[in-house]
Amino acid sequence: YRWVLLLAASYYFYMAWRSEYIILIIISTLIDYAAGMQMGRHKEKKKRLPWLLLSIFTNLGILMTFKYADFFIDNINEVLSHLGSTGSIKALKFILPMGISFYTFQTMAYSIDVYKGKIKHESHLGYFALYVTYFPQLVAGPIERAEHLLYQFRQKFDFEYDRVVRGLKQMLWGLFKKVVIADRIGVIVDDIYNAPTEHHGFVLGFATYLFAYQIYCDFSGYSDIAIGASRVMGINLMDNFKTPYFSKSIAEFWQRWHISLSTWFRDYLYIPLGGNRVPKWHWYLNLMIVFVVSGFWHGANWTFMVWGFLHGVYLISALLFDGLNTEISSVFGLVKNKKTQKWINIFITFHLAVFAWIFFRANNIQDAYYIAKSILTLDLGVGEGITFFKEFGATKLLFNVLLIAFMVSLDTIMNRVHGGDVPKWLSGNRQLIVYGLVLALLVVAGKFGKINFIYFQF
């Protein structure tokens, strides 16, 4: 009866935030369970289709109402105002339910897979309810597939010392990334991005670099904690990050960043649209649709859609100019020097991703435009930068940069360790020393307090 304890813990975990919003999860659970049961009774897709549509419209209806309704209302009111209308639609002002984008996508994936006959429907309501609400990944992923998670709830749980230790180590590493890196530099990023017009390009650029590591450490840190906690309880979750800032292209970046979401869009949107099995112009359109929708998934703000659009432009441009890139590499002799070419590609990909983060983090389009313009026009404001370093404390800023460098240097190794592939030089006492240092930094340099994970808002 482990599933009973996990289900009770999951409901308690979510209700500790706002107890009334548990009704939304219960609605999704009951409707998707019933839809799955009904689809399981029919072999013909024609008879399954109404139940699939019920599941999709219910989940998207909940998502649209609570996350996007006010966005559409505000934009309609703005259009009406430009047309001279004095009336306006009243905003609903719902509080965004925590993790709503994650659990609605997870349950829709289940319904679609049952409809396609890819998996068998789940007949046990308790197991299915646990699949929807499993607390480690409920509010910020990874977005798990039923075929990977559901069967694990039925497995016998045996205590395995090595597995538990690996899980605890991964939780420690995730907590380090969140509390020591993300929360410390988040204070600086918030101060600058919440008043961007008070700063020039140098400071704005510095804050943008910091945000790149803030969001990575914040989100991948949560994933590490969720995966590690699940491992302690005998459940394996999918990897969600694989050192994405070392990607050699934007396509590779999305194979290593928020993997559970990118594969969700690949399987349930990109492929159904035709993927790359269509004329080229249609293929590029499919890619752009996926990235813009992905941006909109992240938040009800035009900034997120521009962020998604930029990534779409990056990827399509790479496809269009692939031949030119090959010629340039040949001219500069990079074809023969693979190592140099690799690091140049990593450098370019990293900075393309960093530039796009401006639109992800900015409070509105106007702020994003000002920040991007200040950086791109080299409006450095070096004097203001020196003043900024004095006000924040040069030693404190340098310490934060050194912490980021420490995290980056260990991140690739930690990914291997958590996967069970421990490097020979990091065995025994050396591994204890590394984790001891991580724990010491957590205690000494951690910023503890009520600071939510960034992806809780999605």
C-alpha positions as CSV (number, residue, x, y, z in Angstrom):
1,Y,0.0,0.0,0.0
2,R,2.9,2.3,-0.7
3,W,0.7,4.1,-3.3
4,V,-1.8,5.1,-0.6
5,L,0.9,6.8,1.4
6,L,2.3,8.5,-1.7
7,L,-1.1,9.7,-2.8
8,A,-1.9,11.1,0.6
9,A,1.4,12.8,0.7
10,S,0.9,14.2,-2.8
11,Y,-2.5,15.7,-1.9
12,Y,-1.2,17.1,1.3
13,F,1.8,18.6,-0.5
14,Y,-0.4,20.4,-3.0
15,M,-3.0,21.5,-0.5
16,A,-0.3,23.0,1.7
17,W,-0.1,25.8,-0.9
18,R,-3.8,26.5,-1.5
19,S,-6.2,23.7,-0.5
20,E,-9.1,24.9,-2.7
21,Y,-7.2,24.4,-5.9
22,I,-7.0,20.7,-5.3
23,I,-10.4,20.5,-6.9
24,L,-8.9,21.3,-10.3
25,I,-6.5,18.3,-10.0
26,I,-9.4,16.1,-8.9
27,I,-11.5,17.2,-11.9
28,S,-8.6,16.4,-14.3
29,T,-8.0,13.1,-12.6
30,L,-11.6,11.9,-12.7
31,I,-12.3,13.1,-16.3
32,D,-9.1,11.7,-17.7
33,Y,-9.6,8.4,-15.8
34,A,-13.1,8.1,-17.1
35,A,-12.0,9.0,-20.6
36,G,-9.2,6.4,-20.5
37,M,-11.6,3.7,-19.3
38,Q,-14.1,4.5,-22.0
39,M,-11.4,4.5,-24.7
40,G,-10.2,1.2,-23.4
41,R,-13.6,-0.3,-24.1
42,H,-13.5,0.5,-27.8
43,K,-11.0,-0.6,-30.5
44,E,-12.3,1.8,-33.1
45,K,-10.6,5.3,-33.0
46,K,-13.9,6.8,-34.1
47,K,-15.6,5.7,-30.8
48,R,-12.5,6.7,-28.8
49,L,-12.4,10.2,-30.3
50,P,-15.2,11.9,-28.2
51,W,-13.5,10.8,-25.0
52,L,-10.1,12.1,-26.2
53,L,-11.7,15.4,-27.0
54,L,-13.4,15.5,-23.6
55,S,-10.0,15.0,-21.9
56,I,-8.2,17.6,-24.1
57,F,-11.0,20.3,-23.9
58,T,-11.3,19.8,-20.1
59,N,-7.5,20.2,-19.5
60,L,-7.0,23.0,-21.9
61,G,-10.2,24.7,-20.6
62,I,-8.9,24.7,-17.1
63,L,-5.5,25.9,-18.3
64,M,-6.9,28.6,-20.5
65,T,-9.3,29.9,-17.8
66,F,-6.9,30.1,-14.9
67,K,-3.7,31.0,-16.8
68,Y,-4.6,32.8,-19.9
69,A,-8.1,34.4,-19.6
70,D,-6.9,37.7,-18.2
71,F,-4.2,37.9,-20.9
72,F,-6.8,37.7,-23.6
73,I,-9.2,40.0,-21.7
74,D,-6.4,42.6,-21.3
75,N,-5.5,42.5,-25.0
76,I,-9.2,42.7,-26.1
77,N,-9.7,45.7,-23.8
78,E,-6.6,47.3,-25.3
79,V,-7.9,46.8,-28.9
80,L,-11.3,48.2,-27.8
81,S,-9.7,51.2,-26.3
82,H,-7.8,51.9,-29.6
83,L,-11.1,51.6,-31.4
84,G,-12.6,54.3,-29.2
85,S,-14.7,52.1,-27.0
86,T,-15.3,53.3,-23.4
87,G,-16.4,49.9,-22.2
88,S,-14.1,47.1,-21.1
89,I,-14.3,43.4,-20.0
90,K,-13.7,42.8,-16.4
91,A,-10.6,40.7,-15.6
92,L,-11.2,37.4,-13.7
93,K,-8.1,37.9,-11.5
94,F,-7.7,34.2,-10.7
95,I,-4.6,33.2,-8.8
96,L,-2.5,31.0,-11.0
97,P,-2.7,27.4,-9.7
98,M,0.8,26.1,-9.0
99,G,2.1,23.6,-11.5
100,I,-1.1,23.7,-13.7
101,S,0.8,23.6,-17.0
102,F,2.7,20.5,-15.9
103,Y,-0.1,18.3,-14.6
104,T,-2.5,19.2,-17.4
105,F,0.1,18.3,-20.0
106,Q,0.9,15.1,-18.2
107,T,-2.7,13.9,-18.1
108,M,-3.3,15.0,-21.8
109,A,-0.3,12.9,-22.8
110,Y,-1.9,9.9,-21.1
111,S,-5.2,10.4,-22.9
112,I,-3.6,10.8,-26.3
113,D,-1.4,7.7,-25.8
114,V,-4.5,5.6,-24.8
115,Y,-6.4,6.9,-27.8
116,K,-3.5,5.9,-30.1
117,G,-3.3,2.5,-28.5
118,K,0.3,3.2,-27.5
119,I,-0.5,2.3,-23.9
120,K,-3.3,0.4,-22.1
121,H,-5.7,2.4,-20.0
122,E,-5.2,2.4,-16.3
123,S,-8.1,0.7,-14.5
124,H,-7.0,1.4,-11.0
125,L,-8.2,4.9,-9.9
126,G,-5.7,5.1,-7.1
127,Y,-2.7,4.5,-9.3
128,F,-4.0,6.9,-11.9
129,A,-4.6,9.6,-9.3
130,L,-1.1,9.1,-8.0
131,Y,0.3,9.5,-11.6
132,V,-1.5,12.8,-11.9
133,T,-0.4,14.1,-8.5
134,Y,2.9,12.5,-7.6
135,F,4.4,15.2,-5.5
136,P,8.1,15.3,-6.3
137,Q,7.4,16.3,-9.9
138,L,3.8,17.7,-9.6
139,V,4.5,21.4,-9.6
140,A,7.5,21.8,-11.9
141,G,8.2,18.5,-13.7
142,P,9.7,16.5,-15.2
143,I,6.5,15.9,-17.2
144,E,6.4,12.1,-17.1
145,R,4.8,9.7,-19.5
146,A,2.3,7.1,-18.2
147,E,4.3,4.3,-19.8
148,H,7.4,5.3,-17.7
149,L,5.8,6.2,-14.4
150,L,2.6,4.3,-13.8
151,Y,4.0,0.8,-13.7
152,Q,6.6,1.8,-11.1
153,F,3.8,2.4,-8.5
154,R,3.0,-1.3,-8.7
155,Q,6.6,-2.4,-8.2
156,K,7.7,-3.9,-4.9
157,F,9.8,-1.4,-2.9
158,D,13.0,-2.8,-1.4
159,F,15.5,-0.7,0.4
160,E,18.7,-0.4,-1.5
161,Y,21.5,1.5,0.2
162,D,23.4,2.6,-2.9
163,R,20.2,3.9,-4.6
164,V,19.1,5.8,-1.5
165,V,22.6,7.4,-1.2
166,R,22.7,8.4,-4.9
167,G,19.2,10.0,-4.5
168,L,20.3,12.0,-1.4
169,K,23.4,13.2,-3.2
170,Q,21.4,14.3,-6.2
171,M,19.0,16.2,-3.8
172,L,22.0,17.9,-2.2
173,W,23.4,18.9,-5.6
174,G,20.0,20.3,-6.6
175,L,19.6,22.2,-3.3
176,F,23.1,23.7,-3.8
177,K,22.2,24.9,-7.3
178,K,18.9,26.4,-6.1
179,V,19.9,28.0,-2.7
180,V,23.6,28.8,-3.2
181,I,23.5,29.9,-6.9
182,A,20.0,30.7,-8.1
183,D,18.7,32.5,-5.0
184,R,21.9,34.5,-4.4
185,I,22.2,35.9,-7.9
186,G,18.5,36.2,-8.2
187,V,18.6,39.2,-5.9
188,I,21.0,41.0,-8.2
189,V,19.0,40.1,-11.3
190,D,15.7,41.2,-9.8
191,D,17.2,44.6,-8.7
192,I,18.4,45.3,-12.2
193,Y,15.6,43.8,-14.4
194,N,12.9,45.5,-12.3
195,A,14.3,48.9,-13.1
196,P,16.2,48.5,-16.4
197,T,16.0,52.1,-17.5
198,E,18.2,53.0,-14.5
199,H,21.1,51.0,-16.0
200,H,23.2,50.8,-19.1
201,G,24.4,48.0,-21.3
202,F,27.3,46.8,-19.1
203,V,25.2,46.3,-16.0
204,L,22.2,45.0,-18.0
205,G,24.5,42.5,-19.8
206,F,26.0,41.3,-16.6
207,A,22.5,40.8,-15.1
208,T,21.5,38.8,-18.3
209,Y,24.5,36.5,-17.9
210,L,23.6,36.0,-14.3
211,F,19.9,35.2,-15.2
212,A,21.1,32.5,-17.6
213,Y,22.6,30.7,-14.7
214,Q,19.9,31.7,-12.2
215,I,17.1,30.0,-14.3
216,Y,19.3,27.0,-15.1
217,C,20.3,26.4,-11.5
218,D,16.7,27.2,-10.3
219,F,15.0,24.8,-12.7
220,S,17.6,22.0,-13.0
221,G,18.0,22.3,-9.2
222,Y,14.3,21.5,-8.8
223,S,14.6,18.6,-11.2
224,D,17.6,17.2,-9.3
225,I,15.6,17.4,-6.1
226,A,12.6,15.7,-7.6
227,I,14.6,13.0,-9.3
228,G,16.7,12.4,-6.2
229,A,13.7,12.3,-3.8
230,S,12.0,9.8,-6.2
231,R,15.1,7.7,-6.4
232,V,15.1,7.5,-2.6
233,M,11.6,6.1,-2.7
234,G,12.5,3.6,-5.4
235,I,11.0,5.5,-8.4
236,N,13.0,6.7,-11.4
237,L,12.1,9.9,-13.2
238,M,13.5,11.0,-16.5
239,D,16.4,13.3,-16.8
240,N,15.3,16.9,-17.5
241,F,18.7,18.6,-18.1
242,K,22.0,17.5,-19.6
243,T,24.4,20.5,-19.3
244,P,22.5,22.5,-22.0
245,Y,25.0,25.5,-22.0
246,F,27.6,23.2,-23.6
247,S,25.3,22.6,-26.6
248,K,26.9,23.0,-30.1
249,S,23.6,24.2,-31.7
250,I,20.2,25.4,-30.8
251,A,18.7,22.1,-31.9
252,E,21.1,20.3,-29.4
253,F,20.2,22.9,-26.7
254,W,16.6,21.8,-26.9
255,Q,17.7,18.2,-26.6
256,R,19.4,19.0,-23.3
257,W,17.1,21.8,-21.8
258,H,13.8,20.9,-20.2
259,I,13.9,17.6,-22.0
260,S,10.5,16.5,-20.8
261,L,8.8,19.5,-22.3
262,S,10.7,19.5,-25.6
263,T,9.9,15.8,-26.1
264,W,6.3,16.5,-25.2
265,F,5.9,19.1,-27.9
266,R,7.8,16.9,-30.3
267,D,5.5,14.0,-29.8
268,Y,2.1,15.7,-29.3
269,L,2.4,18.8,-31.5
270,Y,5.4,18.8,-33.9
271,I,4.9,15.3,-35.3
272,P,1.0,15.6,-35.6
273,L,1.6,18.8,-37.6
274,G,3.7,16.8,-40.0
275,G,7.1,17.2,-38.5
276,N,9.8,17.3,-41.3
277,R,7.8,15.0,-43.5
278,V,6.3,17.9,-45.4
279,P,7.5,20.6,-47.9
280,K,10.3,22.7,-46.5
281,W,8.2,25.8,-46.0
282,H,5.7,23.7,-44.1
283,W,8.5,22.2,-42.0
284,Y,9.8,25.6,-41.0
285,L,6.2,26.7,-40.2
286,N,5.8,23.6,-38.0
287,L,9.0,24.5,-36.1
288,M,7.9,28.1,-35.6
289,I,4.5,27.0,-34.3
290,V,6.0,24.6,-31.8
291,F,8.4,27.3,-30.4
292,V,5.8,30.1,-30.2
293,V,3.4,27.7,-28.5
294,S,6.2,26.6,-26.2
295,G,6.8,30.3,-25.3
296,F,3.1,30.8,-24.6
297,W,3.1,27.7,-22.4
298,H,5.6,29.4,-20.2
299,G,3.5,32.4,-19.4
300,A,0.7,34.7,-20.4
301,N,2.9,37.5,-21.7
302,W,4.0,38.6,-25.1
303,T,7.6,38.4,-23.8
304,F,7.4,34.6,-23.6
305,M,6.1,34.4,-27.2
306,V,9.0,36.6,-28.5
307,W,11.4,34.3,-26.6
308,G,9.9,31.2,-28.3
309,F,9.8,33.1,-31.6
310,L,13.5,33.9,-31.3
311,H,14.4,30.2,-30.7
312,G,12.3,29.3,-33.8
313,V,14.2,31.9,-35.8
314,Y,17.5,30.5,-34.5
315,L,16.7,26.9,-35.5
316,I,15.2,27.8,-38.9
317,S,18.2,30.0,-39.7
318,A,20.5,27.2,-38.9
319,L,18.7,25.0,-41.4
320,L,18.6,27.6,-44.1
321,F,22.3,28.6,-43.8
322,D,23.7,25.2,-43.0
323,G,25.7,25.1,-46.3
324,L,27.1,28.6,-45.7
325,N,28.3,27.6,-42.2
326,T,30.1,24.6,-43.7
327,E,31.8,26.9,-46.3
328,I,32.9,29.4,-43.6
329,S,34.3,26.6,-41.5
330,S,36.2,25.3,-44.5
331,V,37.6,28.7,-45.3
332,F,38.9,29.2,-41.7
333,G,40.2,25.7,-41.5
334,L,37.8,24.7,-38.8
335,V,36.8,21.5,-40.6
336,K,40.2,20.0,-39.8
337,N,40.2,21.5,-36.3
338,K,37.1,19.9,-34.8
339,K,37.9,20.9,-31.2
340,T,38.2,24.6,-32.0
341,Q,35.0,24.4,-34.1
342,K,33.2,22.7,-31.3
343,W,34.0,25.5,-28.8
344,I,33.2,28.2,-31.3
345,N,29.8,26.6,-31.8
346,I,29.3,26.3,-28.0
347,F,30.2,29.9,-27.6
348,I,27.7,31.1,-30.3
349,T,24.9,28.8,-29.1
350,F,25.3,29.9,-25.5
351,H,25.1,33.6,-26.4
352,L,22.1,33.1,-28.6
353,A,20.4,31.4,-25.7
354,V,21.5,34.2,-23.3
355,F,20.2,36.9,-25.7
356,A,16.8,35.2,-25.8
357,W,16.7,35.1,-22.0
358,I,16.3,38.9,-22.1
359,F,12.7,38.5,-23.3
360,F,12.0,35.6,-21.0
361,R,13.0,37.6,-17.9
362,A,11.9,41.1,-18.8
363,N,8.7,42.3,-17.2
364,N,7.3,43.5,-20.5
365,I,8.2,44.1,-24.2
366,Q,9.2,47.7,-23.6
367,D,11.8,46.7,-20.9
368,A,13.1,43.8,-23.1
369,Y,13.5,46.2,-26.1
370,Y,15.4,48.7,-23.9
371,I,17.7,46.0,-22.5
372,A,18.4,44.4,-25.8
373,K,19.1,47.8,-27.5
374,S,21.4,49.0,-24.7
375,I,23.5,45.8,-25.0
376,L,23.5,45.6,-28.8
377,T,24.4,49.3,-29.3
378,L,27.3,48.9,-26.9
379,D,25.8,51.6,-24.6
380,L,28.1,50.3,-22.0
381,G,28.0,52.9,-19.3
382,V,31.3,51.7,-17.8
383,G,31.3,54.4,-15.1
384,E,27.9,53.3,-14.0
385,G,29.2,49.7,-14.0
386,I,32.0,50.7,-11.6
387,T,29.5,52.4,-9.4
388,F,27.3,49.3,-9.5
389,F,30.1,47.1,-8.4
390,K,30.9,49.4,-5.5
391,E,27.3,49.5,-4.4
392,F,26.7,45.8,-4.5
393,G,30.2,45.0,-3.3
394,A,32.9,43.8,-5.7
395,T,33.9,41.0,-3.3
396,K,30.4,39.7,-3.1
397,L,29.9,39.8,-6.9
398,L,33.2,38.1,-7.4
399,F,32.2,35.4,-4.9
400,N,29.0,34.8,-6.8
401,V,30.9,34.5,-10.1
402,L,33.3,32.0,-8.5
403,L,30.4,30.0,-7.2
404,I,29.0,29.8,-10.7
405,A,32.4,28.7,-12.1
406,F,32.5,26.0,-9.4
407,M,29.0,24.8,-10.3
408,V,29.8,24.7,-14.0
409,S,33.0,22.8,-13.5
410,L,31.2,20.1,-11.4
411,D,27.9,20.0,-13.3
412,T,29.1,17.6,-16.1
413,I,30.6,15.3,-13.5
414,M,27.5,15.4,-11.3
415,N,25.4,14.4,-14.3
416,R,27.5,11.3,-14.7
417,V,27.5,10.6,-11.0
418,H,23.8,10.8,-10.7
419,G,23.4,8.5,-13.6
420,G,25.5,5.9,-11.9
421,D,28.6,6.4,-14.1
422,V,31.1,7.6,-11.5
423,P,34.5,8.7,-12.8
424,K,37.4,6.6,-11.4
425,W,39.1,9.6,-9.9
426,L,35.9,10.6,-8.0
427,S,35.5,7.4,-6.0
428,G,35.7,6.7,-2.3
429,N,37.0,9.5,-0.1
430,R,37.4,12.0,-3.0
431,Q,33.7,11.9,-3.6
432,L,33.0,12.5,0.1
433,I,35.3,15.5,0.0
434,V,33.4,17.0,-3.0
435,Y,30.0,16.5,-1.5
436,G,31.4,17.7,1.9
437,L,32.4,21.0,0.1
438,V,29.0,21.3,-1.5
439,L,27.3,20.8,1.9
440,A,29.6,23.3,3.5
441,L,28.9,25.9,0.8
442,L,25.2,25.2,1.2
443,V,25.4,26.0,4.9
444,V,27.7,29.0,4.7
445,A,26.6,30.6,1.4
446,G,23.0,29.4,1.0
447,K,20.3,32.0,0.9
448,F,17.5,30.6,2.8
449,G,13.9,32.0,2.9
450,K,10.6,31.9,1.1
451,I,11.9,32.1,-2.4
452,N,9.8,30.1,-4.9
453,F,11.2,28.2,-7.8
454,I,10.9,30.2,-11.0
455,Y,8.9,27.4,-12.8
456,F,6.3,27.3,-10.0
457,Q,4.6,30.2,-11.9
458,F,4.2,28.0,-15.0
